[in-house]
Amino acid sequence: MKWIDVYLQEVGRRLPEKNREDILLEIRSTIEDMLPEDPTEKEVKDVLQELGDPVTLAHGYSEKPMHLIGPRYYDTYISLIKMILPIAITISLISLVAENIIGSVEEGSLITMILTIIGEGIWRVISVGMQVFFWITIIFAIIERVDLGMEDEYPGPQRKKWTPDDLKKVAHVPKKRAISQWEVYGAFLWTAIWGTVYFHADHLLGIYENQGEGLTFITPALNQDVLLSYWPGVVLVIGLEIALALYKLLKKEWTKGVVWFHTIQELLSIGIFVWIITDERLFQPAFISYISDLFGVSAAQVENGLAWRIAAIFIIFAVWNIIDGWMKYKKGVKKTKLTHEFVK
C-alpha cells in the first residue's frame, strides 16, 4: 500500500495542521471503500487516478484564503513568512534591549529602560513586520507573474495531467525519521538569538544588581573585543547552522547526508566555541573580581573553573545532539524508499 501512503503524504503536507489527521483518515477510508479486498497495483492506481492530483485534493480541504498569492506559491509564501518574521523580530528586539541596557546604567532607572524598550519595541515590531510582509510579497508577486521555467505544482492549462505514476518521484518519509518544519524554524530562531547575543554580549551578559531604583547593569561579563576577534569562526558556525537548517528543510528527513552534515557542524562548532571560552582574555577583570568576592575564592580559580565548566556544558550538549541525530537516522534506516520499490 505504498502508493496510498505516499499519496496521503503528498496531501497531508499541504493541509492545515489542526485537522490534518482527521482529513487523512477520511481520505484513507474513502480509498479503502473504493478498493476490493485484495487490490492489485493497477486497481490502487486507478482509484488514485480517480481521486486526482493530491495538490488539488489538499487545496479543496484547505480553509486558507488564496487571493493575494496564487495557489501555486501560496504554501511556500506563508511558510517563509512564518519562518522569517519571528527571526527578524527577535533580532530586532534583542538589539533594542542591548542598546538600552547601558543607558539604564547611566540613568539608574529600570522603569525608564522598560518604558523605552516597550515604546520603541512596539514600533520596531510593526516596522519589521511590514517590511517582511512587503518584501516577501513583492518577491512572490514577481515570481507569480514571470515564467521562470519552474515546475508548476498547481494544476493549470500548461501542466500535464497528474497520474499516480508521478508518485514514483516522491520518496516515502517514515514518521520516525521525519524532520518537521517546526524543527527547522526552531533552528533558525536559535541561531538568530545566540548570534545576536554574541555580537551584543557586552550589553546583555554580565552582573545586574538592584540598587533601589530597579535592576541595574553593573559590569559586562565578557570582553567584546575578544569576542569580535573570533568573528570569522563565529560567522562560519552561523553559516553552517543556516545551511544545515535549509538542508533539513529540503530533505524533510534524517538521511545519511543530513546526519553527517549535522555531526560535522556540531564538531566544528564545539571546537570553535571551546577555543573562544578558554581564551584567558575573555572574561572581564571586574566580573572575575565580583564573582571571586561573592564566593570567597581566588580570581584564578574563578577564571579557570568557569571557563572549563562552560566548555564542558557545550561539549555535553554537542555530543548529545550528535547521538540524537544518529538515533533518529537509525530508527528508519531499514525502511527503503518508495522509489527503490518501484524500480524492483
N, C-alpha and C positions, 0 to 999 in steps of 0.2 A: 504494500500500500504506500510505497514511497512517492508515487505520483500524487496521491491525495495529500500526504504530509507536506510536500514542497508547495503544492498549490495553496494549501491553507497558510503556510508560512508567508507566501507572497501576498496573500490577502491580509493576514494579521499585522504585518509590519506597517500597513497603511491605515489601520483602524485606530480610533480613539482608545486610549489605554483603559479608561474606566469601564467600558463594556466589551472589550476585545474578546475575552474568553467566552462570554455568552454568545456572541455573534459567531465565533468559530465553531462552537458546539452545535449551533443551529445549522450552519453550512455543512458540517460533517454529517449531521443527522440527515440532511436533505440528500447528500451524495449517497449515503448508505441506503436510503429508501429507494433511490433510483437504480441501484445496482442489484443484480441477482445474488444469491447466497455465496457462490464461489465465482466471483467475476474474473474474467480474463483481462489481460492488459489492454486489449482493444476496447473492451466494454468500459473499463475505467476511463480511458482516453475519450471515448465517445461522450460519456457523462460530463467530463470536464469541459469538452468542447461545447456541449450544450449550455453549461453554466457561463462559459465565456471567459474573457480576459480577467484575471484576478484584480488588475488595476481598476477596471470598470466596476467590477463587483464591489470592491472595497469602497470606492467613492460613492456608490449607491447607499452604503450604510453610514457614511460619514455625516456628522452633523455640522461640520465646519463650513462657513461660507467661503466660496472660492471666486470672488468677483474682482478683487484688487489684482491678484496674480493668478494666471491661468492654472488649471488643474495639473498641467504637465510639471510645473515647477513649484506648486503651492506647498507641498510637504517639505521640500528642501528649504524653501524660503522661511517657513515657520521654524524649522529645526535650527537654522543658522541664527535667527533672531533670538531664540531661546538660549542658544549657546553663547553668543557674543554679548548680549545685553547684560546679563548678570556679571560677566567678567569685566566689562567696561565700567559698570557702576562700582564694582568692588575696588578696582584700581583707583578710580576717581575719589572714592570716599577714604581709602587708606592714605592717599596722597594729601587729602584735605586735613585729615587728623594729624598727619606728620607735620604739616605746615603750621598748625595752630598750637601744638604742644609747647614749642619753645616760647611762643607768645604768652602762654599761660604761666610759664616760669617767671617771665619778666613782670607780668601784671599781678601774679599771685592769686588769680581768681579762676576757680573751676567753673563757676557759673558763666563767666564771660566766655570761656572756651566752649562750653556746651552750647550756649546760645549762638555763637559764631558758627560752630560746626552744623547745627541744625539749620540755621538760616541759609548758609552757603551750600550745605549738603542737599537741601530740597531743590535749590536751583540747579546744582550740578547734576542731580539725578534726572531732572526734567530735560536739561540740556543734552546730556549724554544719550538719554532715551530717544530724543528727537533726532539726533544725529545718526544713531544706529539705524532707526527705522528709515530715515531719509535715504542714507547711502545704500543700504541693502535693497530697499525698494527700487531705487534708481537702477542699480546693477541688474536686478531681476527683470525690470521693465525693459531694459535694453536687450537682455538675453531673450526675452519672450518675443521680441519683435524683429530680431535678427537671426537669420538661419545660419547657425554655426556648424551645421553638419552633424549635430549631436543626435543620438537616437531618441526618438520621441516615445516617452514612457506612457503617454496618454493617447487613447485612440483618436485618430484623425484621418482625413481624407488621403494623406500620403503614406500612412502606415499600413504595412501588410496585415492581413487578418491574423489574429492570435490563434495558435493551435497548442495543444498540450505538449507537442514536441519542443516548444520554446522552453519548457521546464528543464530540458537537458542542460541548459546553460546555467542553471541555478544549483548551487550546492546546498544540500540539506544541512542545517546547523543544529547539532544536538543542544538541547537546553542547558546541559551541564557545562558546555564549553562556550555558550553564547556570551558576547560582550554587549551589555545594554548601553543605550545612549546615555543613561544617567551616569554610568561609569566613566564614559568619555567626557561628559560635561564636568563631572567632579574633578577629573584630571586637569582639564583646562583651568577650572576655577582655583584649584590648589596651586598650580604653577603661577597664576596671576597674583595670588595672595602672598606666597612666600617671596616671589621675585620683587614685588613692590616693597615688602617689609625689608628685604635685604638692602635695597638701594636707599631706604629711608631709616635704617636701623638706629642712627644716632638721634632720631626724633621720636622713636617708638619704643625701643628696648632699653630699659635702664631702671633706676631707682625712683619710685614715686613715694611721696610722704604727704600725710595730712597735716598741714601747718595752720589749721584754724580757719582758713578761707577756702578750703577744699583740697582735693588731691593735687599735688604739685610735682612736676617732673624735676628731680634733683640733679641727676647726672646720667649720661648715657653709659650703657654697659660696654659698648663696642667702639673701637676706633674706626670711624667711617673711611678714613684714608686707607687703612689697611684692607678693609673690605673691598674698596674700589680698585685696589691694586691687583685683585684677583678677578677682575671683571671678565677677561676672556674665557676663563674656565667656567664661571657662572653663566655666561651667555651660552656657552656650549651645552651646559646642563639644561638650561631653559629650552634651547633649540631641540635637544634630544627628547625632552618630555613632550613638547608640542608635536614633534614628528611621530612619536610613539602613539600619542592620542589619535592623531589623524590616521595612522596605520590601523589602529584598532577600529576606528570608525569605518574604514574601508573594508577590513576583513570580517568584522562582526563576530569573530570567534577566536579562541585561543589556539591558533595554529602553531606549528613548529617555528615558523619565521617570527611570529609575534612574541613567542615566549623567549626566543634567543635575543631578539631586539630588546625586550624588557630586561633580560638578565644583564646584557652588556651595558644598557643605560644605567641600571642600578649600581653596577660595579664602578663605572666611571664616576657617577655622582658621588658615591661614598668616598672614593679616593680623593676627589677634589675638595669635598667638604671637610674631611678629616685633616687634609693638608691646611685648610684655612683655619680650622678650630685650634689646631696645635701650634699656630704661629704665636710666638711669645709676645708680639706687639698688639695682639688682637684686643685684649681687654684693657679698658681704660684704668689707669692707676687709681683714680678716685673711686671707681667701682670696686676694685680689688680691696682697697683700704676699708671701704664701707663694710663689705662682706666679712673681712678679717676681724674688724672690731665687733661686728654683730655676733659672730660665732666664737670669738676668742681664740683664733688660730693665726698662724703666720701667713703673711701675704703669699709666700711661695707655695704653701700648702693649698691655699685657695686657688691660685692660678693654675697649678698643675692638676689638682684634683678636679676642678671644674671643667677644664678643657677635655680631659680624658673621660670623664663621666658623660659629657655631652657626645663625645666621639663614640663611646660605647653604645649609647642610645641610638645614634644614627646607624651604626653597624647592625645592631639587633633588628631594627625595623627594615633595613635593606635586605638582610638575609631572609627575614620572614616574607617580605614581598616577593623575593625570588622563588622561595619554596612554594608560596601560594600560587604563583603563576604556573609553575611546573605541575602542581597538583591539578589545577583547572585544565591544563592541556592533557594530562594523563587520563582524566575522567572519561574522555570520549575518544581516546586515541585508537581504540579497536574498531570504532564505527567508521566505515568507509563512506566516501562522498557519493551522492546520488549519480554524479557524472560517471564514476567508475562502474557502477552497477549497470548503467545503460550501455556502456561500451561492451560489457560482457554479454 
